[in-house]
């Protein structure tokens, strides 16, 4: 079978795929059908946090698949309960809901915020403020929540009840708050928006404003969570506690999962029939996520921070680089001369996989990658930029 031709015939063309067929992977490396090896600095857009086919993770998933693959949420399952307990204990959350993706997790967070406000204040207090340049998903509602006009096309009408303010501008946020606002939703690092980290003082001011107005703070940690920034949650870098945190991507280690964590006063907002998901809390997926949780201890996260520092030190000030942004192993590189998309394409030719984020090269390597492997891949990137 000609995989690429068959894909074009039978799969909707919603992805602008590179001319690369990946057939196998191990650790930070993957291989095409001809056996060529690539160092993957994308980890499936931040999903394969333990790399490709990690042995312990694969064993945990296979064992659960041979034991119980799925049952509905009408019944209890051990992996789901153990994962909820582990996440709550790790983050200080009160309760969780499991979904299948980041977009679903963000939808769940919006529902929690609106129900909390409805229960306490009645109808009409349902507006969610998000930041310009944000990205929260591709469902109709999470597209509406996304603060980029380029995503607000074709699929009208979008869900109502969203406003957008300039990131980092606390006055703009204050000016938009009225008696219809129930929540503010932020990414601590705007990943799709260019790997732009929020200012710490701004985030603290947002938290204080939300407390003052009894407005909920939703943290979209779909990309920044689960160790990506060198702490389990990016919020730890900002010394704030959101009211709601969403997870996805790296949590499953390579299988689809999303989660909504609520804190304190929100623990009992969602009751019977207020939300649901056929596949949420799937035993096989949760078994994989439990292995991820077991691995991301303090020593592991310290290594992530160390490797992130190594990358920034190697790249900052190098020829062809205008700036480096991000935290931990979530890194944006702005070229001074070349187009980011051209650099990524040439990287494939030379055996290194990278991403773009607007005008930047985005690096989201597996958290398990070694410093030596990073060094070798970054040498390729630097060579491309220097030409």
N, C-alpha and C positions, 0 to 999 in steps of 0.2 A: 504493500500500500504506500502511495505517495502521501505522507502525512500532511505536508504543507498544502498540497492541492486539495486534498480531501477536507481539510479544515476550511479552506476558502469556500468550498461547495456547501458544506453542511453546518458550519458554525456562523452565527450572526457576526458581521464584521464590526463589532463594537470595540475591538482592540487593534491598535496599529502595531502588530507584532514585528519584532526584529526577525531577520532571516536566520533563525537559530532554533534547532530542535534539540531540546535537552532530554536525554534518555536515562540518566543515572546521576547520583550524587552521593558524596560522603564528606562530612565535615563542612569546610568552606569551599570545597571543590565540586563542580558538576562537569558532566561530559556530554558531548554531542554524539550523533549517530556514527561519526567517523573516529570516535575515541579521543578527540581533542579535549584537553582539560582547560577549564576556566576557573579562576578565582572569583567567587561570587560575593560582591560587596553590596548585595541587595537583600539577601535572605528572604526572597519572595515578598518584597516590600515590607520588611520588618517582621515577617511571620516565623521563619525558621531560626528562632533565637538560639537553639542548640545545634544549628547547622543541619545539613542533610542527613537523614536516616541515622540519627544518634542511636547507638546500640541499646542503651538502657530505656530510652524513650520508645523505640520500636518494640522492644520486648514487653513493656507495659501495655502498649496499645494492642499488640498481638494476643497477649494473655487475656485481656478483657474481651477482645473480639471472639475468642474461643469460649468465653464464659457467659457473657450476656451482651449482645450487640445493641439492642434497643428495646425499650418499653415505654409506654406513654407516661406522662406526668400524673396520671391517675394513681400511680404506685410509687413507692419509695425505691431508690437505688443507692447503694453505698458510695460509688464514685462521686455522684452529684453532691451528696451530703458532705462527704469528706472535703471536696474542693471548696464548697461554700464556707465551711468551717475554717479551712486554711486561709482563704482570702480575707474573711472577716477578722481573723486573729492577726493577720499580717498588716492589714490596713486600718484597723479600728472601726471598720464598718459594722453596722447593726444587722443588716440583712442583704441578700443578693437575689437577683433574678438572672437566669441564664438564657441567652439567645444564641444566634448563629453567626453574627457578624458585627462589625463596628457600627454600621448604619442602623441595624436593629437595636443595638445597645443604646445608641443615641436617641432613637425613637422612644425607647422605654423610659429614658431619663426625662424626656420632654413630657411624656404622659404622667410620670410621677410628679413633676413640678406643677403641672396644670391641675392635677387632682388635689394635691396638697392645698393649693390656693383656692380651689373651688370649695373644698370641705371647710376651710377656715373663713373665707371671705365671700363666697357665693360666686355667681357667674360674672363674666366680664373682666376678670383679672387673669389673663391668659397669655399675655405677650412675653416672648422670650427675646432678649437682646443678645446678639452675637457680634463678633468682631469682623470688620472688613478684612478681607484676605484669608478668612478662615475656610476650612473644609470639614464637613461633618457627615458626608455620605451621599449616596446616589438614589435613595428613595425619593418620592415626591416631597415628603416632609423634611428630610435631611438636606435635600437640595435647597429647599426654601430657607433652611437654617444656615446654609453656607453663604458667607459674605463675599461672594465673587459674582459679578454680573454675568460672566461667561457661562455660568452654570444655569442661569435663569432664562432658558430658551426652550422652545418646542413643546414642553409638556404642560402647558397651561390647562386649567388654573392650578397654581401652586398653593400649598397649604398656607392659610393666613396666620397672622399672629407673630411675625418676626420683624425685628428692626436691626439695623447694623450701625455700629459706631466705629470710629477710628481707633485702632489698637494703640494702647499706651496713653490715650488722652482721657484722663479721669473726668475732666469737665464735660467732655462730649457725652460720656456715659451718664453723668448726673443730669444733664439737660434732657436726656431721653427718658428718664425714669418718671413715670406718673402712676396713677392708681390702677392702670391696666397691666402693669409689668409683674410677672411672677418669678422670672429667673433671668440670670445672666449665664451664658454658656461660653467657655473659653478653652482654647488649647494653650498649654504653657509654652509649647514650641509649635509654631504653625508649620507643619511638615510640608504639605502640598503647596503651601503659600510661599515656600522658599527657605525653609529651615530657619525661621526667625524666632528667637527666644524672647519671651516677654520680660520686661523690666521687673525686678523683684519688688520695688516700691510700688509700682503700678498694681501688681497682683494683690499686694497687701491692702492697698486703698480700695480695690474692688471688693475684697472680702469685708472690709469695714463698712462700706456702703451697703452691701447686701445685708449685713447684720442689722444695720440701722433701720432699713426699710422692710425687714422680714421678707427679703427676696432671696431665692435659693441660688447658690453658686454651683453650676454644673461644670465639672472638669472632664473634658473629652481627652481621655488618656489612651485612646485606641492605638495610637502610634508611639506615644511617649512612655506608656506604662510597661510593667513587667521587666524592669531592669534596663531598659534601653538607654536611659540617661545616666546610669551608674547608681541610681537608687531604685528601689522597687517601684515607686511612683515618682513622677516628675514633681508632684506637689511637695514632696519632701525637700526639694531644692529651694522651694519658695517659702517654706515654713508656714503654710496655710493648710487648713482642713476644709475641703469642699463639702457641700451637702450631698452631692451625688457625684460618683466617679464612674466612668464607663471604660471597659476593657475590651480588647479583642486581639487581633494580630498575634503577638508573641505568646499569649497565654496558652494557646493550644499546641504550640511547638510545631505546627504544620497541619493541624486539623482545624476546621472552622468552628469558632466559638466567639461569643460575645457575652458580656456580663454588665449588669447595672448594680452598683453598690450604693446603698443609702446609709446615711448616718443619723444617729440620735433621733430627733423628732419625726423622722420620716419612716421609721421602722415598720409602722403599721398602716401607712397610707394606702398601699395596694392590698386589696383583699380578694376574696373569691370572685372569679370571673372578670376582674379588672384588667387582666393581661394574660397572655398565654403564648406557648410555642410548642409545636409538635416535637421538634428535635432539640429544644433547649435542655441542657443538662444531660445530653446523651452519654451513656456510660463509657463508650470507647473514647470519645473526645475528652471527657473528664479524667480518664485514666492517663491520657497523654499530658493533660494540664497539671495533674498532680506530680508527675515526674519533673515538669518544669519548675513547679513550686519548690520541690525538694532540693533542686540544684541551685536555686538562686539565693544562696545564703550570703552572709555579710562578706565572707572572703571572696566569693564569686563576684559580687558587686564591686568590691574594691578593685579587682582586676579589670572590670569594665571601665571604671574611672581611669585607671592607669593607662589602659590601651587608648582611651579617648584622648588623654593628654599627649600620648605618643604621636597620635595622628595629627593633632593640631600643631605640635612642635615641628613635625616634619614638613607640614604644608605651609604654615604661616610665613609669609615673606619670600616664598619660593618664586622662581621665574614663571610668569604666566598666570599668577594667582593674585586677584585683587583683594579678596577677603575670605575668611573661614568663619563659619558660624555653627551654633548648635551646642549640645551637651552630651557627654558620654560618647556612645557610639551611634549618635544621630547627628550627622555632620553635613553641612552645606559648604560647597566650595564654589566661589564665584570667579570664573576665569576673567582675566584682564583683557584678553584679545579674542580668544576662540569662542564659538557658540557651545553651550553646554551639550546640546544634542549631538553636535559633531564629535565632541570628545567621547561621549558615551558610545557612539557607533564605532569609532576607532578603537576604543577599549575592547569591544567584542572581537575585533580583528586580532588584537594582541593578547586575548585570553583573560580579560578582566571585565566583569559585569558591574555596571554602575547604573544609577537612576538620574533623572532630572527632577528639578522642582523649580518651575519658572525659569529664571536665567542662571540657575545654579546646578552644579553636579551634586547629587544627593547620595551619601554613603550610609547604608544601614547594614553593615556586615553582621554575620552571626556573632552572638556575644561570646561564643567559644573560640573564635579565631585567635590564633597566636600572634604575638608581636612580630615574629619572623615572617609569618604569612602576610600580615599587614604591610610590613616593610617592602616585601617583594612586589605586592600589588600596587602600592603607592609609588614605587619607582617607575612602574609603567605609566601611571597617571601623570607623574611629573615629566616624564619624557615626552608624552603627547603634548602637554601644555607648553613645554619649552621650545617646541619646533616652530 
